[in-house]
Each structure stands twice: as C-alpha cells, then as structure tokens.
Amino acid sequence: MTKYTDAFLSNILKRTKTVAVLGVSMNPVRPSYYVARYLSLKGYTVIPVNPGHAGKELFGTKVRASLLDVRESVDMVDIFRRSEAVPPIVDQALDAFPELGTIWMQIGVEHADAAAKAQTRGVDVVMNRCPKIEYQRLFGELRMGGFATGVISSKL
C-alpha cells in the first residue's frame, strides 16, 4: 500500500471544495453513497456521476452521466470503479478539469500508470484510501482504536 503523510492528506482535504464522485450509487448501504453523503454533510460540494442514474437527483444535485457532463469546476475526482477502469477516467478528468487538484482512488482501487500520468500534470493522487475515513481520522472523528461505532452507516 502506498504511504501518504498525514500532512499530504490533510492538505488535500482542506483545500478541496468540490468533489465529483464517479461511480456513486443511489443505494444508501453502498459505500459510494455514504461516502458522498458524508462529504456533502461536511460542506463539500458533491457532484454525483453515474451513467446508470443520470438525470436523477442525489443530495440535491443532478446525477451526471460522465465527467464530461460536469460543467462546474472540480477540485477532486473520487473514483469508485475497478482499477482497470481508471486510465480512461483519469484521461477524462484531466481533459475536463484544468484546475483539478486531486485524483482519489477508493479502497481497493489502484493504477500506477494512470497515477503517474496525473502526477506529471501536477495533480495529486491518492490510491487505495477513502476520503471519509481519512477525514474522520485526521480531524478527530474516530475513537482511539481507529473506529467510530463499528457500524457502517450513511446516517450521521
């Protein structure tokens, strides 16, 4: 697993304002749903992206079919897709968002070549991590053992 300093992760989470969550689910028990919901409740603008749910509303925002349908400026793309799907997603993100600061790949998602491509463009990359977990860990929401209640839920 790639090592990231707390300062690196904290800087990303502090500077990020708008997150496109690619692969978000409408199902409240899916990690992509409750991570997106959590981020929205923490003040981030969350833009849900999923072609299977395009046009529906989630967290007060219309779900987009692809990153190319997002007209807003995006600081971070959070990827909930299999590792092999990452390269074209990174290409789209780099093309669509000139001010992109971060590509974040969720737990279990890694692609070294796509990461290197983004990094050569000056974009920070985080692989195999969850922004919700890192936010909670870095900003004091997890208990000493590293866990909150032991229950994974979209309810806060």
N, C-alpha and C positions, 0 to 999 in steps of 0.2 A: 504494500500500500504506500502510495506517495505521501511523504511527510510535508505538512504545511505548518508554518509557525502560527501561533495564536494571533500575533500582530498582523500577519498577512490576511488571515480570515476575517479578523475584526475590522480591518480597513475596508475590505470588500463590503461587508455587511453594513458598515456605517455610511459609505459613500453611495451605495445603491439606493435608488429611489423607485425605479420601475423595473419589474421583472416579467418577462414573457415566460410562462410555464408551458413548455412543449410536452404534450402527451398527458395533459390534465384529464382527469376523469370526472364525470358527473356523480359518481358513486361515493357517498360520504365515508365509506370504510376503506377506500383505496388511498394509499399514501400520497399519490399526486393530488388528490382532493384536499386532504387535511393539511398538507404542506402549503399548498396555495392559499387555503383559508387562513392558516396561521400567519403567513406573511402579510396577507391583506389586513388582518386584525392588528398587526404590528406597525401598520402605517405605510407599507409598501403599496405602490400601485401594481396590481397583478393583472396581466393580460393573459387570459387562458387561450391556449392554442391546441386544437384537436380537430382534424377534418371530420371525424365521425359525429361531432357535436356542434359544428359550425352553425352560427346563427342563433343558437340557444343562449340563455343568459346564465352567468355564474358569477357570484359575488358582485352583482350589479354591473357586470361588464359583458359585452357580447363575445362569445367564443369565436375565435378566428380559425379558418381552415389551415392556414400556414403562416410562417413568419413573414412571408411576402405580403400578407393581408394586413399586417400591423403597420399603421401609419404613424403611431406615436414614437417618440424617441425611447429606446430601450437601453438600460444600463447593464442588465444581466439576462442571459437566457439560461433557464434551469431545465435540464433535459431529463425527461422520464421516458427514455426509449432504450432499446437494447444497444449494446456497444457497437455492433456492426452497422447500426443506422446513423451513427454520429457524424461521419465525414460530410455527407450532403447537408446535414443540419448546420454544421459549423460553417460550411460554404455559404448557405443561405443567410445565416446570422451576420457573417462578415460583409456580405453584399448589402443586406437590408439596413444595417445599423452602423453608420460610420463612427458614431460615438460610443459604440459598445465597449464596456469595461471588463466584463467577465462572461466566460462560458463556464457554467457549473453543471457537472455531470453527477447525477444522483448515485446513491449507494449501489454498487454493482456495475456501474457504467464507467468504462474507461476506454480511451482510444488515443494512444501516444502520438500517432501521426497527425490526427486532427488537432490535438492539443498543441503540438509543435507549430502547426500552420497558424493557429490563432495567436500563439505567443510571438511569432515573427511579425505579426501585425500589431503588436503592443497590447494584446488582450490577455488579461489574467485568466488562468484556467485552474479549476478545482475539479478533481475526479474522485469518484467513489466516496463522496461525502453528501450530507444532507444539510441545506442551509437552516432548516428548522432546528435540527439537533445542535448545530454549531452556534446558532443564535442563543439557544437556551443555555448551552454550556458556557459560552463566552460572556453572556450578560446576566448570569446569576439565576437562571430559572430552573436549573437542575439541582437536585439534592447532592450531598457529598458523595454518594455512591455512584453518581452519574446518571441516575434515573429520576424521573418525576414520580409518578404514581404506579408505574408498571402497567398502566392501561394505555393503549394507543387509541386516541380518540380525536375526532375533529371538533369536539366540544371543549370550550375553554371555561 
